[in-house]
Amino acid sequence: PGTDQTLRETERAAAVLGVQLQFLDIRDPKDVETVFKAARKGRADAILVLSSPVIFSRRTQIAALAVKNRLPVIFPQNEFVEDGGLMSYAPNYADLFRRAATYVDKILKGAKPSELPVEQPTKFEFIMNLKAAKQIGLTIPQKVLGRADKVIK
């Protein structure tokens, strides 16, 4: 889905859960610290990071600031968690690449790209980083850890 649709879905989910959202935008690498200061000033209880090239390139800085500010953060890609972030729930990109290869194969065999169906990811991974949880003073319930596809200790 596009960014507008993702934001609408996020707002709907927040309303159902009774969560107040504060949208903070990172357009430039120098904005990262400013965003964390704004989150702290806004008394944020947690942060949901959406994907962008700027954010991806600053993932270790974002993970470090999350620890420094003792804020739980959920990330859109597994690399964030592998680089010190708390958790991610994301499509399995290896699976997506394999599925994309089947499209390439069909196109090379004569299929018209415009006639191929658009597919959404079907395999997702939930990854937790217990070291990051400990650093921010967060205890992850065993029930949640049991649902994780991977737990980094």
Disulfide bonds with the S-S distance in Angstrom:
none
